[in-house]
Amino acid sequence: MPLPRRCLARTSTKSTIEVVSADTEQIIGTVPEARDTDVDLAVSSARQAFDDPAGWAHGSPERRANAIEWLCAAISGEPANSCWRASGKG
């Protein structure tokens, strides 16, 4: 299931923050640091997706699972099951 291009928007800054595992308390990566404008865009996009009759909130669990797997593969460049392994839960 293709995602709207706005789901993969770049942040307004090149700054990053460290991601710490809640399980091990080890640093597991970095993510872009979000500014107010980034948060506003994310909230607006989420609201539109929630209100859209063809959007996330109205999709079947299978459709949502497929979307998560697609996004995981798009981010990692690997099959979706490798993302579950990377999370430490697979």
C-alpha positions as CSV (number, residue, x, y, z in Angstrom):
1,M,0.0,0.0,0.0
2,P,1.7,3.2,-1.1
3,L,1.9,5.9,1.5
4,P,1.4,9.6,0.7
5,R,4.6,11.4,0.0
6,R,4.1,13.7,3.0
7,C,4.6,10.7,5.3
8,L,8.2,10.7,4.4
9,A,8.8,14.4,4.7
10,R,12.2,15.7,5.7
11,T,12.6,17.7,8.9
12,S,13.4,21.4,8.8
13,T,16.8,20.9,10.5
14,K,19.8,18.6,10.0
15,S,20.2,18.2,13.8
16,T,19.7,14.8,15.3
17,I,19.0,13.3,18.7
18,E,20.0,9.9,20.1
19,V,17.5,7.1,20.4
20,V,17.8,5.1,23.6
21,S,16.4,1.6,24.0
22,A,13.8,1.5,26.8
23,D,14.7,-2.1,27.2
24,T,18.5,-1.9,27.5
25,E,19.1,1.8,27.9
26,Q,21.7,1.6,25.2
27,I,21.9,4.1,22.3
28,I,20.4,2.4,19.3
29,G,20.5,5.1,16.7
30,T,19.7,8.7,15.9
31,V,16.7,10.4,14.4
32,P,16.2,13.9,13.0
33,E,15.4,16.5,15.7
34,A,11.9,17.9,15.1
35,R,11.1,21.6,15.3
36,D,7.7,23.2,16.0
37,T,7.0,23.4,12.3
38,D,7.8,19.7,11.9
39,V,5.4,18.8,14.7
40,D,2.7,21.0,13.2
41,L,3.0,19.3,9.9
42,A,2.9,15.8,11.5
43,V,-0.2,16.6,13.5
44,S,-1.9,18.1,10.5
45,S,-1.1,15.1,8.3
46,A,-2.2,12.7,11.1
47,R,-5.5,14.6,11.4
48,Q,-6.2,14.4,7.7
49,A,-5.3,10.7,7.6
50,F,-7.6,10.0,10.6
51,D,-10.5,11.9,9.1
52,D,-10.1,10.4,5.6
53,P,-12.7,7.6,5.0
54,A,-10.1,5.7,3.0
55,G,-7.4,6.5,5.6
56,W,-5.6,4.7,8.4
57,A,-8.4,4.8,11.1
58,H,-10.9,3.2,8.8
59,G,-8.6,0.5,7.4
60,S,-8.7,-3.2,8.3
61,P,-6.0,-4.5,10.7
62,E,-4.5,-6.4,7.7
63,R,-4.3,-3.2,5.6
64,R,-2.6,-1.4,8.5
65,A,-0.2,-4.2,9.1
66,N,0.7,-4.2,5.4
67,A,1.3,-0.4,5.5
68,I,3.6,-0.8,8.5
69,E,5.5,-3.6,6.8
70,W,5.8,-1.5,3.6
71,L,7.1,1.5,5.6
72,C,9.6,-0.6,7.5
73,A,11.0,-2.1,4.3
74,A,11.1,1.4,2.7
75,I,13.1,2.8,5.6
76,S,15.5,-0.1,6.0
77,G,15.8,-1.2,2.4
78,E,15.3,-4.7,3.7
79,P,12.3,-7.1,3.9
80,A,9.8,-6.1,6.6
81,N,10.7,-9.1,8.9
82,S,14.2,-7.6,9.4
83,C,12.6,-4.6,11.0
84,W,11.0,-6.7,13.7
85,R,14.4,-8.3,14.4
86,A,16.0,-4.8,14.6
87,S,13.4,-3.8,17.2
88,G,14.6,-6.7,19.4
89,K,11.1,-8.1,19.5
90,G,11.3,-10.5,16.6
